[in-house]
Amino acid sequence: MNHIDIYTTDEQGNHYDIEMQVADHHNIAKRIRYYQTASSMEAYDKGQPYE
C-alpha cells in the first residue's frame, strides 16, 4: 500500500479529509478534489434551497 485516505466527520459535524502518500503517483489533486466534492454533497440537505 502506498497511500491512505481518511474521510470522517466529528460530533460537531466538521468534516476531515486526510491524504497521505508515500509514493508520487501524480494524482493527489484528483483524490483531494474527490473528497472535497463528497464533503460538499454531504453538507446539502436534500430538497432544500441552496441559499
Backbone as CSV, one residue per row, in Angstrom:
resi,resn,N_x,N_y,N_z,CA_x,CA_y,CA_z,C_x,C_y,C_z
1,MET,0.854,-1.181,0.000,0.000,0.000,0.000,0.890,1.231,0.000
2,ASN,0.558,2.196,-0.826,1.398,3.382,-0.891,0.627,4.677,-0.651
3,HIS,-0.605,4.577,-0.166,-1.322,5.777,0.251,-2.427,5.397,1.226
4,ILE,-2.889,6.387,1.979,-4.010,6.186,2.885,-4.905,7.418,2.802
5,ASP,-6.194,7.198,2.724,-7.177,8.282,2.684,-8.135,8.077,3.840
6,ILE,-8.370,9.141,4.589,-9.340,9.090,5.677,-10.309,10.245,5.476
7,TYR,-11.594,9.927,5.447,-12.638,10.934,5.362,-13.598,10.645,6.497
8,THR,-13.726,11.577,7.437,-14.548,11.336,8.605,-15.235,12.614,9.061
9,THR,-16.194,12.473,9.941,-16.957,13.596,10.500,-16.946,13.472,12.019
10,ASP,-16.737,14.605,12.715,-16.737,14.558,14.177,-18.134,14.833,14.733
11,GLU,-18.236,14.878,16.066,-19.530,15.052,16.734,-20.198,16.394,16.430
12,GLN,-19.395,17.408,16.080,-19.937,18.733,15.776,-20.302,18.877,14.297
13,GLY,-20.096,17.841,13.506,-20.426,17.894,12.089,-19.298,18.405,11.202
14,ASN,-18.109,18.596,11.765,-16.957,19.007,10.961,-16.445,17.818,10.160
15,HIS,-16.085,18.065,8.915,-15.580,17.005,8.045,-14.063,17.100,7.943
16,TYR,-13.403,15.950,7.921,-11.954,15.901,7.816,-11.560,14.980,6.665
17,ASP,-10.636,15.455,5.852,-10.078,14.684,4.747,-8.577,14.617,4.961
18,ILE,-8.062,13.429,5.214,-6.634,13.246,5.448,-6.075,12.423,4.298
19,GLU,-5.114,12.986,3.599,-4.484,12.338,2.448,-3.006,12.154,2.756
20,MET,-2.520,10.951,2.565,-1.097,10.707,2.768,-0.611,9.759,1.684
21,GLN,0.457,10.145,1.031,1.071,9.310,0.008,2.548,9.153,0.323
22,VAL,3.063,7.971,0.141,4.499,7.749,0.321,5.206,7.606,-1.023
23,ALA,4.443,7.511,-2.097,4.989,7.459,-3.450,4.206,8.453,-4.298
24,ASP,4.883,9.148,-5.172,4.238,10.156,-6.005,3.603,9.504,-7.234
25,HIS,2.276,9.420,-7.206,1.532,8.860,-8.339,0.884,9.963,-9.170
26,HIS,1.207,11.198,-8.856,0.710,12.362,-9.602,-0.816,12.422,-9.631
27,ASN,-1.475,11.966,-8.559,-2.931,12.000,-8.529,-3.500,12.599,-7.245
28,ILE,-2.665,13.191,-6.424,-3.140,13.730,-5.144,-4.206,14.804,-5.350
29,ALA,-4.059,15.643,-6.353,-5.047,16.702,-6.595,-6.417,16.107,-6.930
30,LYS,-6.444,15.060,-7.722,-7.718,14.414,-8.076,-8.355,13.750,-6.858
31,ARG,-7.542,13.122,-6.027,-8.096,12.475,-4.839,-8.636,13.502,-3.862
32,ILE,-7.934,14.621,-3.681,-8.411,15.680,-2.793,-9.713,16.262,-3.328
33,ARG,-9.775,16.515,-4.626,-10.989,17.055,-5.243,-12.169,16.108,-5.042
34,TYR,-11.939,14.805,-5.148,-12.993,13.813,-4.939,-13.583,13.936,-3.532
35,TYR,-12.730,13.998,-2.513,-13.217,14.084,-1.141,-13.838,15.445,-0.833
36,GLN,-13.352,16.513,-1.452,-13.984,17.815,-1.263,-15.398,17.799,-1.828
37,THR,-15.571,17.163,-2.969,-16.902,17.046,-3.565,-17.813,16.220,-2.670
38,ALA,-17.314,15.115,-2.149,-18.112,14.277,-1.252,-18.539,15.066,-0.021
39,SER,-17.630,15.862,0.531,-17.934,16.673,1.699,-18.997,17.716,1.377
40,SER,-18.888,18.372,0.229,-19.877,19.375,-0.173,-21.253,18.751,-0.356
41,MET,-21.306,17.606,-1.031,-22.583,16.946,-1.277,-23.246,16.513,0.027
42,GLU,-22.455,16.071,0.979,-22.989,15.642,2.272,-23.541,16.827,3.067
43,ALA,-23.012,18.015,2.842,-23.418,19.201,3.587,-24.788,19.732,3.154
44,TYR,-25.206,19.404,1.938,-26.502,19.882,1.445,-27.642,19.037,1.984
45,ASP,-28.742,19.690,2.325,-29.953,18.978,2.720,-30.791,18.731,1.474
46,LYS,-31.118,17.492,1.221,-31.879,17.147,0.016,-33.238,17.820,0.046
47,GLY,-33.609,18.377,-1.103,-34.910,19.020,-1.252,-34.987,20.432,-0.720
48,GLN,-33.880,20.954,-0.201,-33.875,22.309,0.352,-33.179,23.255,-0.609
49,PRO,-33.579,24.545,-0.604,-32.897,25.522,-1.473,-31.440,25.721,-1.056
50,TYR,-30.607,26.089,-1.995,-29.171,26.286,-1.728,-28.849,27.724,-1.360
51,GLU,-29.590,28.273,-0.464,-29.379,29.669,-0.047,-28.279,29.771,0.980
